[in-house]
Amino acid sequence: MEWVKQDAGPEQLSEDMAQCRQEAWREAQWRSFLYRPIGPVTWRDAQGRSFLGWPASPFGDPFGDRFMEESRLEHFCMRNKGYDLAPVEKK
C-alpha cells in the first residue's frame, strides 16, 4: 500500500509524510504521558501474580497503546491532506 494524491509529486509526499509523522508523534506523546488521570494500579493475572498497569492500558483501553494511536493520527493527517492508500503493483 502507498499514499497517493493526484497533484502531489514525490517531494510533496515526502514532506507531507514527515509533517504528519511529527505531528502524530507529538500528539501521541502528549496524550500518553500527560493525560494519565491516576497512577498505576495493581492487577492480578489468572495465577494470582500481581503486576502494575495503567488504567488506560491495552488491558483496559483499546486506545491506550501509544504506537497504535500514533499510527491512527498519522493516517488521519494524511487523509486530511487529500491522500488515499492504494495498492502498489509488484515489479
N, C-alpha and C positions, 0 to 999 in steps of 0.2 A: 504494500500500500504506500502511496505517496501523496503528499499535498499538492494539489493543482489549482490554478486560477488562470482564467483566460488571458488577462492582461498583465501577468506577473512573470518576469524573467527569473533566471536562476539567482541573480544577485538580490532581487527583491524578496524572493522566497527565503534566502538565507538570512537577510536582515529581519524579516517578519518572524521567522522561527526563533532567532536569537532573542528578539524582544519578548515574544510570548513565553519562552522558557524562563527568562529572567523574571518577568512579572509573576509567572506561576510559582516559581521557586520562592520568591519574596512573600507572596500571599500564603503559601503553604507553611512556610517557616513561622510567619506571624500567627497564624491560626493554631499551629501545633504547640507552640511554647508559651504564648501569652494569653490564650483564652482557656486555659485549664481552670475550671471552676473550683475544683478541690484537688487535694494531693492524691498520692497513690493509695490504693485500697488493697487489703489483703484478701486474696481469693484462695479457694481450695479446689484442687483437682479431684478426680474420681477416686484416687487412692488416699485422699486426705492430706496430701502435702500442700503446704501453703506457698504462695508466691505473690509478689507485688504486681499490680497492674493499675492502669489508669481507668477511670470510668468510661472515658472516650477512647477505648482501645478496640482492636479487632474483635474482642470478646463481647463488647457492648455497643459499639457504634460502627456501622458499616462505612462511615466517612471519617473514621478516626485514624486511618492509615495515611500518613503524610505523603507517601510516594504516590498512592492512588489519587489522592486529592490534587497533587501537583500535576499529574498526567491529565486529569479531568479538566483542570483550569487551563492547561496549555491547549488542549483540544478546543475548549470553548473560545479561547482567544483567536485561534487560527480560523475557526468557523465564522467568528465575528468579523474577521478581516476579509471574508469572502472566499476562503479556500474550502475545498472539498477533498476528502480522501478518495483516491481512485486506485484500482489495481494497476500494478506495473507489469508489463509484458516481459517474460523471461527471454534472455538473449542467448 
